[in-house]
Amino acid sequence: MIQPVNEKIILGIDPGTTIMGYGILRVNGVRPEMVAMGVIDLRKFANHYLKLRHIHARMLSIIESYLPDEVAIEAPFFGKNVQSMLKLGRAQGVAMAVALSRDIPITEYAPLKIKMAITGNGQASKEQVADMLQRMLHIPPDDMPRFMDATDGLAAAYCHFLQMGRPPTTKGYGSWKEYVTKNQPDKLPAKPV
């Protein structure tokens, strides 16, 4: 059951190296409403390091504008192209570092979990997720974004909203110190030999 809250702002992020989506959800009581959604367009940057710098600057601006209480981010899926995965992980890491630098707790959600939470189908398409969010949050058709990366970011925030008041099922870290403390080699489960 979702626990009522006075007010909470959730920033949802769909990491990307070409287009990074984000959505802002305000929760009053047990009622969520979409505040904003958009994308960080990285297509004009040829250099990956310039993309990372732009992600840092835009994420900082978004956080300073909306002052989120929590961040929900889609965990990268495992692909076959190692270079693409490395770049995606860096982009996600920069977004996470900005949130952690402002002491904002982060929770990661697998793409399948987000789709399941929104549509009831872990294999749902981006269009199905966007359509369901539009209905649940009463978003006018004219306010729907051109890039579905934005609705994917909003979906991460909505998934997090649905998890409020439930026992955590994924690792969330409130700070770099907490991450390091929980992931020290002597604290991790032993690997089978």
C-alpha positions as CSV (number, residue, x, y, z in Angstrom):
1,M,0.0,0.0,0.0
2,I,1.3,3.5,-0.9
3,Q,1.9,5.6,2.2
4,P,0.4,9.1,2.1
5,V,3.0,11.9,2.1
6,N,2.7,15.7,2.6
7,E,4.6,16.4,-0.6
8,K,7.4,14.7,-2.3
9,I,9.1,15.5,-5.6
10,I,10.5,12.5,-7.5
11,L,12.9,12.9,-10.4
12,G,12.9,9.9,-12.8
13,I,15.8,9.4,-15.3
14,D,16.1,7.3,-18.4
15,P,19.8,7.3,-19.1
16,G,21.1,7.6,-22.6
17,T,24.1,8.8,-24.6
18,T,22.1,10.3,-27.4
19,I,18.9,11.3,-25.7
20,M,18.5,11.2,-21.9
21,G,14.9,11.4,-20.6
22,Y,13.7,12.8,-17.4
23,G,10.4,13.3,-15.7
24,I,9.3,15.1,-12.5
25,L,6.5,13.8,-10.4
26,R,4.9,15.6,-7.4
27,V,3.2,13.4,-4.9
28,N,0.6,15.0,-2.5
29,G,-1.0,12.5,-0.1
30,V,-1.3,9.4,-2.4
31,R,-2.0,11.5,-5.6
32,P,0.8,11.8,-8.1
33,E,0.9,14.6,-10.8
34,M,3.3,15.2,-13.6
35,V,5.2,18.5,-13.1
36,A,7.5,18.3,-16.1
37,M,9.2,16.0,-18.5
38,G,11.8,16.4,-21.2
39,V,15.0,15.3,-22.7
40,I,18.7,16.2,-22.6
41,D,19.6,16.1,-26.3
42,L,23.2,15.0,-26.7
43,R,23.2,14.5,-30.5
44,K,25.1,17.7,-31.3
45,F,28.1,16.5,-29.3
46,A,30.6,14.4,-31.2
47,N,32.9,13.8,-28.3
48,H,31.7,11.5,-25.5
49,Y,33.4,13.6,-22.8
50,L,31.5,16.7,-24.0
51,K,28.3,14.7,-23.7
52,L,29.2,13.8,-20.1
53,R,29.9,17.5,-19.3
54,H,26.5,18.5,-20.8
55,I,24.7,15.8,-18.8
56,H,26.3,17.1,-15.6
57,A,25.4,20.7,-16.3
58,R,21.8,19.9,-17.3
59,M,21.2,17.5,-14.4
60,L,22.5,20.1,-12.0
61,S,20.1,22.6,-13.5
62,I,17.1,20.2,-13.4
63,I,17.9,19.4,-9.7
64,E,18.3,23.0,-8.8
65,S,15.0,23.9,-10.6
66,Y,12.8,21.2,-9.2
67,L,14.5,20.3,-5.9
68,P,13.7,16.6,-6.0
69,D,13.5,14.6,-2.7
70,E,14.4,11.3,-4.4
71,V,15.7,10.1,-7.7
72,A,14.6,7.0,-9.6
73,I,16.8,5.9,-12.4
74,E,16.4,3.1,-15.0
75,A,19.3,0.6,-14.6
76,P,21.1,-0.1,-17.8
77,F,20.2,-3.4,-19.5
78,F,23.0,-5.7,-20.5
79,G,23.8,-5.5,-24.2
80,K,26.3,-7.2,-26.4
81,N,28.3,-4.1,-27.4
82,V,30.7,-3.5,-24.5
83,Q,31.7,0.0,-25.7
84,S,28.0,1.1,-25.8
85,M,27.5,-0.3,-22.3
86,L,30.5,1.5,-21.0
87,K,29.4,4.8,-22.4
88,L,25.8,4.3,-21.1
89,G,27.2,3.4,-17.7
90,R,29.3,6.6,-17.6
91,A,26.2,8.7,-18.6
92,Q,24.2,7.1,-15.8
93,G,27.0,7.5,-13.4
94,V,27.3,11.3,-14.1
95,A,23.5,11.7,-13.5
96,M,23.8,9.7,-10.3
97,A,26.9,11.7,-9.1
98,V,25.0,15.0,-9.5
99,A,22.1,13.7,-7.4
100,L,24.5,12.2,-4.7
101,S,26.4,15.5,-4.6
102,R,23.1,17.1,-3.4
103,D,22.5,14.2,-0.9
104,I,19.4,13.0,-2.9
105,P,18.8,9.3,-2.4
106,I,18.8,7.2,-5.6
107,T,16.9,4.0,-6.4
108,E,17.6,2.0,-9.5
109,Y,14.8,0.0,-11.3
110,A,15.3,-2.6,-14.1
111,P,13.5,-1.7,-17.3
112,L,11.3,-4.8,-17.0
113,K,10.2,-3.7,-13.5
114,I,9.3,-0.2,-14.7
115,K,7.3,-1.5,-17.6
116,M,5.6,-4.0,-15.4
117,A,4.7,-1.3,-12.8
118,I,3.2,1.0,-15.5
119,T,1.5,-1.4,-17.9
120,G,1.4,-4.8,-16.1
121,N,3.6,-6.2,-19.0
122,G,7.4,-6.3,-18.6
123,Q,7.7,-6.5,-22.4
124,A,5.6,-3.4,-23.1
125,S,6.7,-1.0,-25.9
126,K,7.7,2.6,-25.3
127,E,4.4,3.6,-26.9
128,Q,2.4,1.5,-24.5
129,V,4.2,2.9,-21.5
130,A,3.6,6.5,-22.8
131,D,-0.1,5.8,-23.4
132,M,-0.6,4.4,-19.9
133,L,1.2,7.3,-18.3
134,Q,-0.9,9.8,-20.3
135,R,-4.1,8.1,-19.0
136,M,-3.0,7.7,-15.4
137,L,-1.6,11.2,-15.0
138,H,-4.3,12.9,-17.2
139,I,-1.6,14.4,-19.5
140,P,-3.2,16.4,-22.4
141,P,-2.2,15.0,-25.8
142,D,-0.6,18.3,-26.7
143,D,1.8,17.9,-23.7
144,M,3.0,14.5,-24.7
145,P,6.7,14.8,-25.8
146,R,8.2,14.1,-29.2
147,F,10.8,11.8,-27.7
148,M,9.6,8.8,-25.6
149,D,12.8,9.0,-23.6
150,A,11.0,11.7,-21.6
151,T,8.0,9.4,-20.9
152,D,10.5,6.7,-19.9
153,G,12.0,9.0,-17.4
154,L,8.6,9.8,-16.1
155,A,7.9,6.1,-15.9
156,A,10.9,5.6,-13.6
157,A,9.5,8.3,-11.3
158,Y,6.0,6.7,-11.4
159,C,7.4,3.3,-10.7
160,H,9.2,4.7,-7.7
161,F,5.9,6.3,-6.5
162,L,4.2,2.9,-6.7
163,Q,7.0,1.4,-4.5
164,M,6.5,4.0,-1.7
165,G,5.6,2.3,1.6
166,R,6.7,-1.1,0.3
167,P,9.8,-2.9,1.5
168,P,12.7,-2.0,-0.9
169,T,13.5,-4.7,-3.4
170,T,16.5,-2.9,-5.0
171,K,19.6,-1.3,-3.7
172,G,19.3,2.4,-3.1
173,Y,22.2,4.5,-1.9
174,G,21.9,7.8,-0.1
175,S,25.5,8.8,-0.6
176,W,28.8,7.7,-2.0
177,K,29.9,6.8,1.5
178,E,26.9,4.5,1.9
179,Y,27.6,2.9,-1.5
180,V,31.3,2.3,-0.6
181,T,30.4,1.0,2.9
182,K,27.8,-1.5,1.6
183,N,30.0,-2.7,-1.3
184,Q,33.4,-3.3,0.4
185,P,34.9,-6.7,-0.6
186,D,34.6,-8.1,3.0
187,K,30.9,-7.1,3.1
188,L,29.9,-8.8,-0.1
189,P,28.6,-12.4,-0.2
190,A,31.3,-14.9,-0.9
191,K,31.4,-16.1,-4.5
192,P,31.2,-19.9,-5.1
193,V,34.5,-21.5,-6.1
